Amino acid sequence: MTGVLAFIGRQTLGLLRYASGLYDLTAKTAYWTFVAPFKGRGLKWGSAVHQMVLAGFNALPIVSLISFSVGLVLAFQGAYQLEKFGAGYFVAALVGVSMTRELGPLITAIVVAGRSGSSFAAEIGTMKVSEEIDALEAMGLNSVKYLVVPKYLAMLLMMPCLTLISDLSGILGGTVFGIYQLDQTFSMYVMATRDALVMRDISTGLVKSLVFGVIITKVGCYEGFAVSGGAEGVGRSTTSSVVVSIFLVILADLLFTALFYYTN
């Protein structure tokens, strides 16, 4: 019993330390992003644009392909039930609302966590192991400003864009199914989707995407700064960044979904 209690205590303390570290990194990033520029300390927009290309533009093919496939699968599964009641017309509504409110932001976040979150952890972790971060600090350069803020800005700008692309790709997948399986025309399917969607559906997904982007950036960078133990530690932190990011993204998605449901 003593061993069980000790294990629970260690895990609880570890969780509190992790949360405290994430909070500290978030506070420093917010300062260097939103406060320091007004005090004459500019942002590194060149690095931010580079990160936008890596985390945003380069992720377009995989996000589009996965979202298209998910939209197609969702249309198949929806039609399987709806056609029993002669309601195949509502497949467009099912796909459109599901993609914009839920699946578009979530798929994008999971893909970006696997691509960019792990990359952030590996990049910063390698710099930590090779003592490059210590060298930056010794030269009087703030490591959060030079390593985290560009990634933070890139994710804030790119996540909503990737989410919109994901939404459109998923709806396109449903459109292909509607045309070839439900004998609908392209204009008929688009009109059915337009009638089902409201602006709140789209804005809900975009708000989620911003929060998901912040979570992925913070966890990835924090895991990089927390690396210890050489190359093995970099691998551990890279894996941990993906697992923790996806867990926190799904948890945040649950909270936001409940919030939007009860405030509807």
C-alpha positions in Angstrom: 0.0 0.0 0.0 2.9 2.3 0.8 4.4 1.6 -2.6 1.1 2.4 -4.3 0.8 5.7 -2.5 4.4 6.6 -3.2 3.8 5.9 -6.9 0.7 8.1 -6.9 2.5 10.9 -5.1 5.5 10.8 -7.6 3.1 10.9 -10.6 1.1 13.8 -9.1 4.3 15.8 -8.3 5.6 15.1 -11.8 2.3 16.3 -13.4 2.4 19.5 -11.3 6.0 20.1 -12.3 5.1 19.6 -16.0 2.1 21.9 -15.8 4.2 24.5 -14.0 6.9 24.3 -16.7 4.3 24.6 -19.5 2.8 27.7 -17.7 6.2 29.3 -17.3 7.1 28.8 -21.0 3.6 30.1 -22.1 4.1 33.2 -20.0 7.6 33.9 -21.4 6.4 33.3 -25.0 3.4 35.6 -24.5 5.7 38.3 -23.2 8.1 38.1 -26.1 5.3 37.9 -28.6 2.8 40.6 -27.4 4.7 42.8 -24.9 8.3 43.0 -25.9 7.7 44.3 -29.4 6.1 47.5 -27.9 9.3 48.0 -25.9 11.5 48.1 -28.9 12.4 44.4 -29.1 11.2 43.3 -32.5 10.0 39.9 -33.6 12.0 37.6 -35.8 9.6 37.6 -38.8 12.2 35.9 -41.1 12.3 32.9 -38.8 8.5 33.0 -38.4 8.0 32.9 -42.2 10.4 30.0 -42.4 8.5 28.1 -39.8 5.2 28.9 -41.6 6.6 27.2 -44.7 7.8 24.1 -42.7 4.7 23.7 -40.4 2.0 25.1 -42.8 2.7 24.9 -46.5 4.6 21.7 -46.4 1.8 20.0 -44.4 -0.8 20.9 -47.1 -0.6 17.6 -49.1 -0.9 15.2 -46.2 -3.6 17.2 -44.4 -5.6 17.5 -47.7 -5.2 13.8 -48.5 -6.2 12.5 -45.0 -9.1 14.9 -44.8 -10.4 14.0 -48.2 -10.3 10.3 -47.2 -12.0 11.0 -43.9 -14.8 12.9 -45.7 -15.2 10.1 -48.1 -15.4 7.5 -45.3 -17.8 9.7 -43.4 -20.1 9.9 -46.4 -20.0 6.1 -46.9 -20.9 5.5 -43.2 -23.6 8.2 -43.1 -25.2 7.0 -46.3 -25.3 3.4 -45.0 -27.7 4.5 -42.3 -29.5 7.5 -43.9 -30.4 5.6 -47.1 -32.5 3.2 -45.0 -34.8 6.1 -44.3 -34.6 7.6 -47.8 -32.6 10.5 -46.4 -29.5 10.3 -48.6 -29.8 14.0 -49.3 -28.6 14.7 -45.7 -25.2 13.1 -46.2 -24.0 16.5 -47.3 -25.1 18.0 -44.1 -23.5 15.3 -42.0 -20.2 15.6 -43.7 -20.2 19.4 -43.8 -21.0 19.9 -40.1 -18.8 17.1 -38.9 -15.8 18.3 -40.8 -16.1 22.0 -39.9 -17.0 21.6 -36.2 -15.0 18.6 -35.3 -13.0 16.4 -37.7 -11.3 19.2 -39.7 -9.6 20.8 -36.6 -8.9 17.5 -34.9 -7.3 15.8 -38.0 -5.2 18.9 -38.7 -4.0 19.0 -35.1 -3.1 15.3 -35.0 -1.1 15.6 -38.3 0.6 18.8 -37.2 1.5 17.3 -33.8 3.1 14.3 -35.5 5.0 16.5 -38.1 5.8 19.8 -36.4 5.4 19.1 -32.7 7.9 16.3 -32.9 10.2 18.5 -35.1 10.1 21.3 -32.5 11.1 18.9 -29.7 13.9 17.3 -31.7 15.3 20.6 -32.9 15.4 22.2 -29.5 16.4 19.0 -27.8 19.4 18.5 -30.1 20.4 22.1 -29.4 20.1 21.5 -25.7 22.2 18.4 -25.8 24.9 20.0 -28.0 24.9 23.1 -25.6 23.9 25.5 -28.4 21.2 26.9 -26.1 23.8 27.6 -23.4 25.8 29.4 -26.1 22.8 31.5 -27.1 22.3 32.5 -23.5 26.0 33.3 -23.0 25.8 35.7 -26.0 23.0 37.5 -24.3 20.3 36.1 -26.6 17.0 35.0 -25.1 16.3 31.3 -26.1 12.5 31.7 -25.9 12.5 34.7 -28.2 14.8 33.1 -30.8 13.6 29.5 -30.7 10.0 29.5 -29.5 8.3 32.8 -30.6 8.8 32.2 -34.4 7.2 28.7 -34.0 4.4 30.2 -31.9 3.6 32.9 -34.5 3.8 30.3 -37.4 1.3 28.0 -35.7 -1.1 30.8 -34.7 -1.3 31.8 -38.4 -1.1 28.5 -40.1 -3.4 26.3 -38.0 -6.6 28.1 -39.0 -5.5 28.1 -42.7 -4.7 24.3 -42.5 -8.0 23.7 -40.8 -9.9 25.5 -43.6 -8.1 23.4 -46.2 -9.0 20.3 -44.2 -12.6 21.3 -44.0 -12.8 21.9 -47.8 -10.9 18.6 -48.5 -13.3 16.6 -46.4 -16.4 18.2 -48.0 -14.8 17.5 -51.4 -14.5 13.8 -50.4 -18.2 13.8 -49.5 -19.0 15.5 -52.8 -17.3 12.8 -54.8 -19.3 10.2 -53.0 -22.6 12.1 -53.5 -22.0 12.5 -57.2 -21.0 8.9 -57.9 -23.1 7.0 -55.4 -26.1 9.1 -54.6 -26.7 10.4 -58.1 -26.5 14.0 -57.0 -25.1 16.8 -59.1 -22.2 19.0 -57.9 -24.4 22.0 -57.5 -27.1 20.0 -55.6 -24.5 18.7 -53.1 -23.0 22.2 -52.6 -26.4 23.7 -52.0 -27.2 20.9 -49.4 -23.9 21.7 -47.7 -24.5 25.4 -47.7 -28.0 25.0 -46.3 -26.7 22.9 -43.4 -23.7 25.1 -42.4 -23.9 28.2 -40.4 -21.1 30.6 -39.6 -20.9 29.3 -36.1 -19.9 25.8 -37.4 -16.8 27.3 -39.1 -15.9 29.7 -36.4 -16.1 26.9 -33.8 -13.5 24.9 -35.7 -11.2 27.9 -36.2 -11.2 28.7 -32.5 -10.4 25.1 -31.7 -7.5 25.2 -34.2 -5.9 28.2 -32.5 -6.0 26.5 -29.1 -4.6 23.3 -30.7 -1.8 25.2 -32.3 -0.8 26.8 -29.0 -0.9 23.3 -27.2 1.3 21.7 -29.9 3.9 24.5 -29.9 4.1 24.7 -26.1 4.4 20.9 -25.5 6.9 20.4 -28.4 9.2 23.3 -27.2 8.9 22.4 -23.6 9.9 18.8 -24.2 12.9 20.1 -26.2 14.0 22.3 -23.4 13.6 19.4 -20.9 15.8 17.0 -22.8 18.5 15.2 -20.8 20.7 12.2 -21.4 22.0 12.7 -24.9 20.6 11.3 -28.1 18.4 8.8 -26.2 16.8 11.7 -24.3 16.1 13.5 -27.6 14.2 10.4 -28.9 12.3 10.2 -25.6 11.2 13.8 -25.6 10.2 13.6 -29.3 8.0 10.7 -28.6 6.6 12.3 -25.5 5.8 15.5 -27.3 3.6 13.7 -29.8 1.8 11.6 -27.2 1.2 14.5 -24.8 0.2 16.9 -27.5 -2.5 14.5 -28.9 -3.8 13.8 -25.4 -4.1 17.5 -24.6 -5.6 18.3 -28.0 -8.3 15.7 -27.5 -8.9 16.9 -24.0 -9.2 20.5 -25.1 -11.5 19.4 -27.9 -13.8 17.7 -25.4 -13.9 20.8 -23.3 -14.6 23.2 -26.2 -17.2 20.9 -27.7 -19.1 20.7 -24.4 -18.8 24.5 -24.0 -20.1 25.2 -27.5 -22.9 22.7 -27.1 -24.2 24.2 -23.8 -23.9 27.8 -25.1 -25.6 27.1 -28.4 
